[in-house]
Amino acid sequence: MKNENQNPQEESKTVIREIIKETVYIKQPDNKYDRLGCWMWGLCILIPILGLILYFIWKEEYPEKAKSVVKAAIIGFSINLILIMFEC
């Protein structure tokens, strides 16, 4: 990692980059259950506010689930909005 031709600033930048890489790697959960089931998709489409609540609960621990829940909630809000508009 150390290079004799490297100035101290470049060396410190390299060390900081390595620390950041290790920190980011450690913070990423190694969880194979980070997928949203289709029953939860349907539930979040029918009750969009549930999707928003689950997003804030899961965004740190299960980032992929959180993204899926928000997508389902947006779809649910859109469907509800369309139904309300054409209710006349």
Beta strands, then each sheet from edge to edge (+ up, - down):
end
